[in-house]
């Protein structure tokens, strides 16, 4: 696979609530996180290019990150999503754990 990521990924186990425009909120775990996005291990995979709303705390006692992300790829194990215009507080909370 061609490696196109612009940011270094960090392995994590973060509880993530996510919702696409077609469905209800789902709760799954993110298995990696970067400044640019995350991979969510999920059976409820939205289609590629869909916009999803994600909410998660990147660390214990960290502020809740609430952001929109675009689904970049879908695998049998879940989906990768790239953040869309993170606000400065969310970006700071994520960068603090990377």
N, C-alpha and C positions, 0 to 999 in steps of 0.2 A: 504494500500500500504506500502511496506517495504521502510523505509526512508534510502537511501544509500548516501545521499549527504555528502561531506566532509567539505563543507564551508557553513557558514551562509548566507542565502539569504536576500536581502533587497528589499522591494517593491519599484518599480520605474515606471516611464512612460517616456521611452526613445525612440525617433525615431531611428529605425534601418533599414539600407539597408542590404539585404541579397540575396545571390545567391547560388543556388546549381549547380552542373555540368549539370543538365538537363534543366535548365530554365534561364529566364531573371532575372534581378534584381527586387526584390520586396521591397516595403517600408511598414513597419509595426511598431508596438510598442512593446518594451520589457516590461513585467510586473514585472519581478524580475531579480535581478543581484546578482552574488556572484563572489568571486575571481576565481571560477572554471567554470563559465558559465552563461547562461541566459535563460529565457523563453520568446519566441517571440509569441505574439498573432497574428495568421495568418491563413488565409484560404488556402494559398499556402504552404502546408506542404510537405517538402521533406521526402523521406522514412527514416525509422530508420537506423542508421549507415551511412547515407550519410554524406559527408563532405560539409559544406557550408562556404562561405566567408561572414563575417559580418563586417559592419562599423557603428560606432556610437560614439557620444561624451558622456561620462558618466556624465558630468555636464556642466553647462554653462561655457564657456571659457576654457574648458578642451581640451587637444589635442585629435584629432580623433583617435579612436582605430580601427585598421584594423587587423583582425585576421581570422584564420580558426577555425572552430569548428565542432565537430562530433555530429550529431543528436542522442540524447540518448533516447528520447521518443516522441511519437506523440499522441495528444489528439484531440478531436473535436474543442478545443479552440486554438490550436497552437502546438508548439514543444519546447522541451528543448534541449539545445545544450551545450556541454562541450568544453571549449577552448582547442586548441591544441598548445602547446608551445608558450605562449604569450611572446613577447619581453619585456624586463625590463621596458621600458617607458610605454607600454600599461598596464602592471600589476600595475605599480605605479599609473597611472591615475584612474584605477578601484578601487584600494585599498584606494585612497584618498576620495572616496565617500561612502565607506562602513562603 
